[in-house]
Amino acid sequence: MDDDNRNDIGLVIVGTESSVDESKATSAFLMDLLDLPEDVRAFEIKEACYGATAGLQMAYNFVAMNPDKKALVIASDIARYGIKTPGEVTQGAGAVSMIVSQNPHILKLDNKSVYMSRNVGDFWRPTFSKTAFARGKYSNEIYVEFFTTLWKRFQEKYDMTAEDFDTMLFHIPYTKMGMKALRTLDGQIPAAHYDKLVEHYQKSIEFSRNVGNLYTGSLYLGLISYLVNGNVQPDEKLMLFSYGSGAVGEIYSAEVVAGFDKYLDSEFIKEELNNRQKISVPDYETIFSEELENAGITKLEDVHDKFYLSEIKESERLYKKVN
């Protein structure tokens, strides 16, 4: 965000399944932190890991109808599972933000998509629980089924094949999951092109190996990873598969904009990852068990970023930014 685009923002959407309030949208907290104008629609979308994609598609339609405006879409989550549960090793946290405008600098959306929704019990987190519950094997099966179904529909709807895409990107809660879907194309397309898709996929999971599961942001972290680590060509055609347990899935297409690397701060992203600190298992388990308390105040010396939770006062979260 800067002064050149801040006043153009007309829509703010946060896709998350890690809300901090059952009523107030996460996007509301961002209004003053980002110095956004008041004539903005700001709200939150929840549908497991699909929420940010829903926001992105809504933002696309908003900008199409209001070409002088821009939209800010943020995917932000904490993937948290119980200690010594099967999902513990896939934990992670992070956020990806996207500005959607009439003249994109990084990725141009094609307005080609297929989607489906189904009531599925593969993953859930009741309001009383801080950790999620999952039927892991079943969730994998549904994920692959959604991809194969949607990929068939996409090909039929737009008369396209895998050879029309240079790269396929996937929702990657853990790095092998997208590969399970990609393997369904093995033997169905020319071997050389399949090998190319696998090679590009490996570039898309490099950051996820370091960060872990971002839930709503995992597809978009994969996009960033590919753009930073891959040998990306101008006008490259991408297919993106988004999936949110429960379940909603979508496949859509996009095109890399020439000169995208001027707008993607690759060195900053690499530096953030290189600055991680390794801790022991006992230290991790101590941090995991810590609880936020009402009337708790954050010490400024413990703040390592621009925005932070300042205190909880009368059960209300108060956020501040470091000037």
Secondary structure, DSSP 4 states (H G I P E B T S, - for coil): --TTTGGGEEEEEEE-S--S-SSS-HHHHHHHHTT--SS-EEEEE-SGGGHHHHHHHHHHHHHHH-TT-EEEEEEEEEE---TTSTTGGG-EEEEEEEEE-SS-SSEEEEEEEEEEE----SEE--TT-SS-EE-HHHHHHHHHHHHHHHHHHHHHHHT--GGG-SEEEE--SSHHHHHHHHGGGTTTS-HHHHHHHHHHHHHHTHHHHHH---GGGHHHHHHHHHHHHS-PPTT-EEEEEEEETTTEEEEEEEEEPTTGGGTS-HHHHHHHHHT-----HHHHHHHHH----TT-B--GGG--SSEEEEEEETTEEEEEE--
